[in-house]
Amino acid sequence: MKKYLAGMLCAGMVISAFGSAAAAEETESFGFDGLAKEDTFVVGFDAEYPPYGYMDDNGDYTGFDLELAEAVCEIEGWELVKTPIDWDSKDMELNSGNIDCIWNGFTMDGREDSYTFSVPYIDNSQVICVADDSGISALSDLEGKIVGVQADSAALTLLDEGGDQEDLGASFGELQQFADYNTAFAELQAGSLDAVAIDIGVAQYQIKGREGYSILSETLNSEKYAVGFKKGNEELAEIINDDLAILYDDGTFTELAEKYEVADMVCLGESLGFELGDGFETEEETEAE
């Protein structure tokens, strides 16, 4: 596996947000959109999506994905710019060049034609979270119930018209959309919702330390998380893939996964095609062989 060095981002391939049109055309000819600003890596994320991205008790943005992005920046010598975004505006932020990628528990399944993705690194499932005293123990019990979901989320796509769980969604009394899952879960606690359709990692985080809530054993689907780039930005995706391989091989990825309690959902090693400790070859080493 080859490591693409940060030096690949030469002046003819990296464009400042204020770069000239001529430079932009030259970069486009290489098929590389570059970074939003030279030597910075601007990550768009949902600031209320723990454990992947959120604000901690000190008022700092952190999370599994953001710490991974920070580790990538240390390898490349980039400055990480953490940019909270409205999730339903993520396409506009990415396509306008305001951010370099969407890195925040971003489901790749069904979106392959709209983005260029990194290798998948987390196996995820969409699940239903309910209060223990709700009387809901199976998906069939949701008929006529009020269910909450985040706007423009993978769960909404599943349950909405044309989704794989369209029939289930149609059986609900109402499917309410919220800007973020913190708000949706607050409504569940208040009794305004009967259930929340949510990513399993986020659900586990929300119910941790709270008594009286559980996750139904039946899942809505299984999917994978990856880093999303503007369609066609293969060059930047390859750089991130190589850096993820380094972080997996040196144990950093696993340490972070354990820290944020998502270790049982990791699929990065399988995606990369090697096991932890197999060793990582630089481009120079590969050529020498």
Beta strands, then each sheet from edge to edge (+ up, - down):
strand 1: 40-45
strand 2: 48-49
strand 3: 53-55
strand 4: 61-62
strand 5: 79-84
strand 6: 101-102
strand 7: 115-117
strand 8: 122-131
strand 9: 146-150
strand 10: 174-178
strand 11: 195-199
strand 12: 213-215
strand 13: 221-225
strand 14: 228-230
sheet 1: 5+ 1+ 6+
sheet 2: 2+ 3- 4+
sheet 3: 7+ 14-
sheet 4: 10+ 9+ 11+ 8- 12+
sheet 5: 10+ 9+ 11+ 8- 13+
end
